[in-house]
Amino acid sequence: MFCCKYSRQFMVKCAVRKWVRIFKGEDPRERILRDQKRSGRPLFASVTAHREKVDCMIRANRRVKQKEIANAVGISKERVHHIVTTVLGYRKVSAHWVPRQLTVEMKAQRKDMCNQLSELSTVFILA
């Protein structure tokens, strides 16, 4: 703001111009704060149609990559990641997309397997 090149202190020209603009009411910071139209993708990438397409692609191929999904659906990889992890609740395990929560069928299957293993273990212990 101030320059001490010479014995006296004085303001730099660009600082003076900035203060003149501010006092005239042409604050450059206000122009930044106003909403301006921007080019780019729309913000509605998480609509239900996209969710259904992503879910169908994952169920068809558990090894599908986020980049492939993004190219097929036409949305960004970040939106695909948000839909897959947050909305649909999948996570990656050994290069497969796996649901985070067990379905009713999966729970029943696990219960049956545990019952079979417990019966086998009692047979082996008694023998």
C-alpha positions as CSV (number, residue, x, y, z in Angstrom):
1,M,0.0,0.0,0.0
2,F,2.7,2.4,1.0
3,C,6.1,2.8,-0.7
4,C,9.2,3.8,1.2
5,K,11.5,4.1,-1.7
6,Y,12.2,7.8,-1.0
7,S,12.5,9.6,2.3
8,R,8.8,10.3,2.4
9,Q,6.0,7.7,2.4
10,F,3.5,7.9,-0.4
11,M,0.7,5.7,-1.7
12,V,1.1,3.6,-4.8
13,K,-1.0,4.7,-7.8
14,C,-3.0,1.4,-8.0
15,A,-4.0,1.8,-4.3
16,V,-5.1,5.3,-4.9
17,R,-7.2,4.2,-7.9
18,K,-8.7,1.4,-5.9
19,W,-9.8,3.8,-3.1
20,V,-11.3,6.2,-5.7
21,R,-13.4,3.4,-7.1
22,I,-14.5,2.3,-3.7
23,F,-15.6,5.9,-2.7
24,K,-17.4,6.4,-6.0
25,G,-19.4,3.2,-5.3
26,E,-17.7,1.0,-7.8
27,D,-16.4,-1.6,-5.3
28,P,-14.8,-4.4,-7.2
29,R,-15.6,-6.8,-4.4
30,E,-19.3,-6.3,-4.9
31,R,-19.1,-7.5,-8.5
32,I,-17.7,-10.8,-7.3
33,L,-20.5,-11.3,-4.7
34,R,-23.3,-11.0,-7.2
35,D,-24.7,-14.1,-8.8
36,Q,-23.7,-14.2,-12.4
37,K,-24.7,-16.7,-15.0
38,R,-22.2,-19.4,-15.5
39,S,-21.6,-21.9,-18.2
40,G,-21.3,-25.6,-17.3
41,R,-23.3,-28.6,-16.4
42,P,-26.6,-28.2,-14.6
43,L,-26.8,-29.0,-10.9
44,F,-29.5,-31.7,-11.2
45,A,-27.2,-34.7,-11.8
46,S,-28.6,-36.6,-8.8
47,V,-32.2,-37.0,-10.1
48,T,-33.9,-40.3,-9.7
49,A,-33.4,-41.3,-13.4
50,H,-29.6,-41.1,-12.9
51,R,-29.8,-43.0,-9.7
52,E,-31.8,-45.8,-11.4
53,K,-29.4,-46.0,-14.3
54,V,-26.4,-46.1,-12.0
55,D,-28.0,-48.8,-9.9
56,C,-28.9,-50.9,-12.9
57,M,-25.4,-50.7,-14.2
58,I,-23.9,-51.8,-10.9
59,R,-26.3,-54.7,-10.5
60,A,-25.6,-55.8,-14.1
61,N,-21.8,-55.7,-13.6
62,R,-20.4,-55.4,-10.1
63,R,-16.9,-54.6,-11.5
64,V,-18.0,-51.6,-13.4
65,K,-15.8,-48.5,-12.9
66,Q,-17.0,-45.0,-12.0
67,K,-15.6,-43.6,-15.1
68,E,-17.5,-46.0,-17.3
69,I,-20.7,-45.2,-15.4
70,A,-20.1,-41.4,-15.8
71,N,-19.5,-41.8,-19.6
72,A,-22.6,-44.0,-20.0
73,V,-25.0,-41.8,-18.0
74,G,-23.4,-38.5,-19.0
75,I,-22.6,-37.0,-15.6
76,S,-19.3,-36.3,-13.8
77,K,-17.3,-38.9,-11.9
78,E,-17.8,-36.9,-8.7
79,R,-21.6,-37.1,-9.0
80,V,-21.3,-40.8,-9.8
81,H,-19.3,-41.3,-6.6
82,H,-21.8,-39.4,-4.6
83,I,-24.7,-41.4,-6.0
84,V,-23.0,-44.7,-5.5
85,T,-21.6,-44.2,-2.0
86,T,-24.1,-41.8,-0.3
87,V,-27.4,-42.3,-2.1
88,L,-27.3,-46.0,-3.0
89,G,-25.0,-47.1,-0.2
90,Y,-22.4,-49.2,-2.1
91,R,-18.8,-49.6,-1.3
92,K,-15.8,-51.2,-3.1
93,V,-14.6,-54.6,-1.8
94,S,-12.1,-56.5,-3.9
95,A,-13.0,-54.5,-7.1
96,H,-16.7,-55.3,-6.6
97,W,-19.4,-52.9,-5.7
98,V,-21.1,-54.3,-2.6
99,P,-24.2,-52.9,-0.7
100,R,-23.3,-51.6,2.7
101,Q,-26.3,-53.1,4.4
102,L,-27.4,-56.7,4.1
103,T,-30.7,-57.4,2.4
104,V,-33.3,-59.7,4.0
105,E,-32.3,-62.5,1.7
106,M,-28.7,-62.1,2.6
107,K,-29.5,-62.2,6.3
108,A,-31.6,-65.4,5.9
109,Q,-28.8,-67.0,3.9
110,R,-26.2,-66.2,6.6
111,K,-28.5,-67.5,9.3
112,D,-28.9,-70.8,7.4
113,M,-25.2,-71.1,6.9
114,C,-24.5,-70.5,10.6
115,N,-27.1,-73.1,11.6
116,Q,-25.5,-75.7,9.2
117,L,-22.0,-74.9,10.5
118,S,-23.2,-75.2,14.1
119,E,-24.8,-78.6,13.4
120,L,-21.6,-79.8,11.7
121,S,-19.5,-78.7,14.5
122,T,-21.6,-80.6,17.1
123,V,-21.4,-83.7,15.0
124,F,-17.6,-83.5,14.7
125,I,-17.2,-82.7,18.5
126,L,-19.4,-85.7,19.4
127,A,-17.6,-88.0,17.0
